[in-house]
Amino acid sequence: MEKTRSLANLIQSARAFQESRVLLTALELDVFSTVGEGGATAADVAQRLGTEPRATEMLLNALVALGALLKRDTIFRCTASRRRWGLRGQACCTRFICGTRGPLSPNA
């Protein structure tokens, strides 16, 4: 028997990929450390990362939509859970992707 998926299920799969790509890009660029505890504007983050300001702002706003960052006026801040995770740098990104012992591992 042929397996079929509903349109809603296909859209959900596409969104899951988009959401994971946003999070992985943020981890690869070390966005969370760059935003820091005190927060930063999109322009500040772009300057620190050496990225294009408009694209950086779009990424930061996507992270807000996912609940990974907070935004008040033009200032982006890390959420309490992000601070608890202590996500930093590409080493964390590798641990996150591979599921090895790291800040997001239940055994960390």
Secondary structure, DSSP 4 states (H G I P E B T S, - for coil): ------HHHHHHHHHHHHHHHHHHHHHHHTHHHHHTTT-B-HHHHHHHHT--HHHHHHHHHHHHHHTSEEEETTEEEE-HHHHHHT--HHHHHHHHHHT-SSTTSTT-
